[in-house]
């Protein structure tokens, strides 16, 4: 009798573990929309990449960007909101970029054309961020 109870308990545990594994590995859609969070005051992109700006409301976003040149070109920057491009262009020196957000998705500052050939190093820096009321 003890062996039967032990066998049933073991099979129940294996079944429960397999069910939990199937639940953990099943595909689920990613959450949509924007999750508000702290806004970065500064960021340094030493290589191609992105900085999330979790601003989830209508506003005018003012980014103070600085780019360093390499082979005569500055960093190529994009400011996107969800799948909308709000700004794209080369940044040389210090530049202020103003964009209007709709609040329908996360905003990101993206750096796409890193180059490092010493002594030249192309980088993008976020030197300041301001959020103004939407007009």
N, C-alpha and C positions, 0 to 999 in steps of 0.2 A: 504493500500500500504506500509506504514511504517513497519508494522508487517512482511510482506512478505520479504522485503529487510533485516530486522533484522534477520529473520530466515535463509535466504540464506547466509548472512554473518557469522552467527553462525555455520552453517553446513560446510561452506568453511573453517573456522578456525579449527573446529574439524577434518576435513579431512586432512588439512595441518599438524596438530599436530600428527595424527596417521601415516602419511607418514614419518615424521621426526623421530618418535619413531622407526618405522620399519627399517629405514636407520641406526640409531644409534645402534641398537641391532643385525644387520645382521653380520654373521661371515665373516671375511676376513683373508686371510693368513698373517702370521707374516712376516715382512721383512727379507730377507736373506742377508747374508754377514756381513760385519763388519763396524761399524761406528767409525772412529777415535775420540779420546778424550784425555784428560790429563792422563798421566800415574801416578799411585800411587808411591810415594817414599817409603812409609812405610805403614804397615797395621798390625792390631792386631786382630787375630781371637781367641776370648775367648770361643767360642762355635763352633760347627760344622757349616760350611758355606763356602762362596766363595768370592773372590775378583776379580772383572773384571779388566783385563789389556787390554784396547782398542788399541792394537797395530795392525795395519791393513796393514802390509807389511812384506816382507821377512827380517828376521834379526836373529841374535843370541841374545837370551834373557838370562841375567845372574841374577838369583834371589839369594839373600843372606837370607837364612831362619834360624830361630832359633826355637827349640822345647823344651818344658818342659816335663819331664817324669812324668808319674803316673802309678803305679803298674808295674814299670819296663819297660814300653813301651813309646816311643815318639809319637807325632802326626803323623798320616798317611796323607801324602800330595799327591795331584795330580796336575799336570799342564796340562791343556787340551786346545786344539785349535779346536773350533767347536766340532766335535764328535771324534777327534783324541786325544789319550793320549800321551803326550810328555814326561812325567815323572810321576812315581809313586813310593812311598817308604816312609819308616819311617824316621823322622827327629829327631836326638838326638843331642843336643847342637847346635852349629852353623855349617851350611852346605851351600856350594855354589852349585847351580844347574844351568847347562847350557843346553838350549834347542834351537832348530832351528825352527823358525816359517815360515809358507808358505804364510801368509797374506790372507788366504782364509776364516778365521773366527775369532771370538773373542777369546782371550786367557783368561783363568781364573786359579787362584790358589784356590784349593779346600781343605778343612780340613774336614775329615769324621769321626774321632773317638774321639770326645770330651769325657772327663771323669773328673768329679769333685767329689772327696771324700776327704773332708778336713782331713789332711792338703795338700793332693795331688791335683794338678790341671793340666791337660794336655792342653796345648795351642800351637798355631802356630803363629809365628810372621814373617812378611816380614820386614827385617831390611834394605834392600837396593835393588835397581833394576837398571840394566844397559842394554842399548840396543846397541849392536855392529853390524856393517855391516854384512850382510849375506856373507858366503864364498862359 
